[in-house]
Amino acid sequence: MVRVAIAGAAGRMGRSLIEAFNDDSLGSKVTVATVLSDDPSLGMDSGILSMGVGNSILTVSDISKYINDFDVLVDFTAPAATEGHIALCEKNRKAMVLGTTGLSKEQIKLVSDAGEKIPIVFSPNMSIGVNLCFCLMEIATRVVGSEYDIEIFEAHHRNKKDSPSGTALKMGQLVADTLGRNFKDAAIYGREGFSDQRDSNTIGFSTMRAGDIVGDHTITFAGRGERIEISHKAGNRMTFASGAVKAANWIFGKQAGTYSMQDVLDLRISF
């Protein structure tokens, strides 16, 4: 059995993760659930917190005191908290499933450095459907990407802090890498006023923050007379949580390294 710690169990994603692992038929089980020290749910049964059904795992605030009670830490929290979790897992040789978005370049390097010592699944989006879309995007980019204009649209709930989303940035990075472009130079974030004709080497981003949208992503390849659109729309957070369950079961026992959901789902393609 894979013993799993859930960081940020009181959050929207944390609650979905506890429910998803509760339904897991592969043998993993939540054994530690953390919340902030000032959270009202501290000491509460995490099953009741997330599902309304007890699981006898009480929420705690200091995960370091429970380091021997889990094998894999699943972290969808915030960049600052994730930094501490990376250091803790690296020190104690614990595997990680990391879905935190909005990480800085320095924090991403921390993930990469930790991957030299421990196994980490690091992905901005663990949805099976989104990762399938990544594969379709790569094929489309190789076929028409150098000739068509490329635009990426994403929409999320009003409380999401980072923009564009990690998934949208991953899409743009994948396109740039496939075409041999420098992503930093190619990316255009929003448009306003008058400008020259669109530069065909750019990758455009547009963002919506509204209501309770879980997550919509669309990449458009627009040529003369046709558009190719690859879209994914998440109806609830269980799509991400279910992917995290697969990742936790897959990463346990793996050699040190930084892996993606493409590795977990065996979606690497040759073309």
C-alpha positions in Angstrom: 0.0 0.0 0.0 1.2 3.5 -0.9 0.9 5.8 2.1 0.0 9.3 1.0 0.2 12.7 2.7 -2.0 15.5 1.4 -0.8 19.0 1.8 -3.4 21.7 2.1 -6.3 19.3 3.0 -8.7 22.2 3.8 -8.5 23.7 0.3 -10.7 23.0 -2.7 -8.1 20.8 -4.3 -7.0 19.2 -1.1 -10.6 18.1 -0.4 -10.9 16.6 -3.8 -7.6 14.8 -3.4 -8.7 13.1 -0.2 -11.9 12.0 -1.9 -10.1 10.7 -4.9 -7.6 8.6 -2.8 -10.5 7.3 -0.7 -12.0 5.9 -4.0 -8.6 4.5 -5.2 -8.8 0.8 -6.1 -5.0 0.5 -6.6 -4.1 0.4 -2.9 -2.9 3.9 -2.0 -4.3 5.5 1.2 -4.2 8.9 2.8 -2.3 8.6 6.1 -1.5 12.3 6.7 -3.5 15.4 5.9 -2.1 18.9 6.7 -3.8 22.3 7.1 -2.4 25.7 8.3 -1.9 26.1 12.0 -4.6 28.7 12.3 -7.2 26.8 10.1 -10.5 26.1 11.9 -10.3 22.5 10.6 -7.1 21.7 12.4 -7.7 18.4 14.3 -10.8 17.6 12.3 -11.3 14.2 10.6 -10.1 14.8 7.1 -12.7 12.5 5.6 -15.6 14.5 7.2 -13.9 17.7 6.0 -13.8 16.5 2.4 -16.5 14.0 1.9 -18.7 14.1 5.0 -17.6 10.6 5.8 -15.0 9.9 8.4 -11.6 8.3 7.6 -10.0 8.6 11.0 -7.1 10.7 9.6 -7.1 13.9 11.7 -5.7 17.0 10.1 -2.3 18.3 11.4 -0.2 21.4 10.9 3.4 20.2 11.2 4.0 17.6 8.6 7.6 17.1 9.8 6.3 15.3 12.9 4.7 12.7 10.7 7.5 12.0 8.2 7.6 8.3 9.0 3.8 8.0 8.3 3.8 8.5 4.5 5.7 7.5 1.4 4.5 10.1 -1.1 3.6 13.8 -0.5 0.9 15.2 -2.8 1.2 19.0 -3.0 -1.2 21.3 -4.8 -0.7 24.2 -2.4 1.2 27.5 -3.0 4.7 28.3 -4.0 6.0 29.4 -0.6 4.6 26.3 1.1 5.8 24.0 -1.7 9.4 25.3 -1.2 9.3 23.9 2.4 7.8 20.6 1.3 10.5 20.1 -1.3 13.2 20.6 1.3 11.5 18.3 3.7 11.0 15.5 1.2 14.5 15.8 -0.2 16.0 15.6 3.3 13.9 12.5 4.2 14.0 10.9 0.7 10.2 11.0 0.2 8.6 10.9 -3.2 6.5 13.8 -4.4 3.5 14.5 -6.6 3.7 18.2 -7.3 0.9 20.2 -8.9 1.5 23.7 -7.5 1.4 26.4 -10.2 2.8 29.9 -10.2 6.4 28.7 -9.3 9.2 31.1 -10.0 12.2 30.1 -12.1 14.2 29.7 -8.9 11.5 27.5 -7.4 11.3 25.4 -10.5 15.1 24.9 -10.2 14.5 23.7 -6.6 12.2 21.0 -8.0 14.8 20.0 -10.7 17.6 19.9 -8.1 15.5 17.8 -5.7 14.7 15.4 -8.6 18.4 14.4 -8.5 17.8 12.9 -5.1 14.1 11.9 -5.0 11.4 10.9 -7.5 9.0 13.7 -8.3 6.0 13.9 -10.6 5.8 17.6 -11.5 3.0 18.8 -13.7 0.9 22.0 -13.9 -2.1 19.9 -14.8 -2.6 16.2 -13.9 -5.8 15.7 -15.9 -5.6 12.7 -18.2 -7.5 14.7 -20.8 -5.2 17.7 -20.7 -2.1 15.5 -21.1 -3.7 13.8 -24.0 -4.3 17.3 -25.5 -0.6 18.0 -25.0 0.2 15.1 -27.3 -2.3 16.3 -29.9 -0.9 19.8 -29.7 2.6 18.5 -30.4 1.4 16.7 -33.5 -0.5 19.8 -34.7 2.5 22.0 -34.0 4.8 19.8 -36.1 2.4 19.7 -39.0 1.1 23.3 -39.2 2.8 25.3 -36.4 5.3 27.1 -38.6 2.6 28.3 -41.0 -0.4 29.0 -38.8 -1.0 31.7 -36.1 -1.1 30.2 -32.6 -3.3 31.5 -29.8 -3.9 30.1 -26.3 -7.0 30.9 -24.3 -7.6 29.9 -20.7 -10.4 30.6 -18.1 -10.5 29.9 -14.4 -12.4 30.8 -11.3 -12.2 34.3 -9.9 -9.9 33.3 -7.0 -7.1 31.9 -9.1 -4.0 34.1 -8.4 -1.5 33.2 -11.2 -2.1 34.2 -14.8 -1.7 32.8 -17.3 -2.3 29.4 -15.8 0.5 26.9 -15.5 -1.3 24.7 -18.0 -1.5 27.5 -20.6 2.2 28.3 -20.1 3.0 24.6 -20.5 1.1 24.7 -23.8 3.1 27.7 -25.0 6.4 26.2 -23.9 5.6 22.9 -25.7 4.8 24.8 -28.9 7.9 26.9 -28.7 10.1 23.9 -28.0 8.6 22.0 -30.9 9.2 24.9 -33.3 12.6 25.7 -31.9 11.5 29.2 -30.7 12.6 31.1 -27.6 9.4 31.0 -25.5 10.2 34.2 -23.7 10.6 36.1 -27.0 7.6 34.5 -28.6 5.0 34.9 -25.9 2.5 37.8 -26.1 0.3 38.4 -23.1 -2.8 40.3 -24.1 -3.2 43.1 -26.6 -4.3 46.7 -26.5 -4.4 49.7 -28.8 -2.9 49.8 -32.3 -0.1 47.5 -33.5 1.6 46.3 -36.6 0.4 43.2 -38.4 0.6 40.1 -36.2 4.1 38.5 -36.1 3.6 34.9 -37.2 6.4 33.8 -34.8 4.5 34.9 -31.7 2.3 32.8 -29.4 -0.6 34.8 -28.1 -2.2 34.3 -24.6 -5.6 35.5 -23.4 -7.0 35.0 -19.9 -10.4 35.0 -18.2 -11.0 35.0 -14.4 -14.7 34.7 -13.5 -17.2 32.9 -11.3 -16.4 29.3 -10.4 -14.8 28.1 -13.7 -12.7 25.1 -12.8 -10.5 25.3 -15.9 -10.9 25.7 -19.6 -8.0 25.7 -22.1 -8.0 26.1 -25.9 -5.2 26.3 -28.3 -6.0 27.6 -31.8 -3.9 27.1 -34.9 -5.4 29.6 -37.4 -4.5 29.5 -41.1 -6.1 30.8 -44.3 -9.5 29.3 -44.6 -9.4 27.1 -41.5 -8.8 26.9 -37.8 -7.8 23.9 -35.7 -8.8 24.1 -32.1 -7.8 21.7 -29.3 -9.8 22.2 -26.2 -10.2 20.8 -22.7 -12.8 21.9 -20.2 -12.7 20.6 -16.6 -16.1 20.1 -15.0 -14.8 19.6 -11.5 -11.5 19.2 -9.6 -11.8 15.4 -9.5 -10.3 15.2 -13.0 -7.0 16.6 -11.6 -7.3 14.6 -8.3 -7.8 11.3 -10.2 -4.6 12.0 -12.2 -2.7 12.7 -8.9 -3.8 9.3 -7.7 -2.4 7.6 -10.7 0.8 9.7 -10.3 1.2 8.7 -6.6 0.8 5.0 -7.3 3.2 5.3 -10.3 6.0 7.3 -8.6 6.3 5.1 -5.5 9.5 3.0 -5.8 10.8 4.9 -8.8 14.4 6.0 -9.1 15.2 9.7 -8.4 14.2 12.0 -11.2 11.8 14.7 -12.3 8.9 13.1 -14.2 5.8 14.4 -15.9 2.3 13.1 -16.4 3.4 12.2 -19.9 5.6 9.7 -18.2 2.9 8.5 -15.8 0.4 8.0 -18.7 3.0 6.7 -21.2 2.0 9.4 -23.6 5.4 10.0 -25.1 5.0 10.0 -28.9 7.3 9.7 -31.9 6.3 11.3 -35.1 
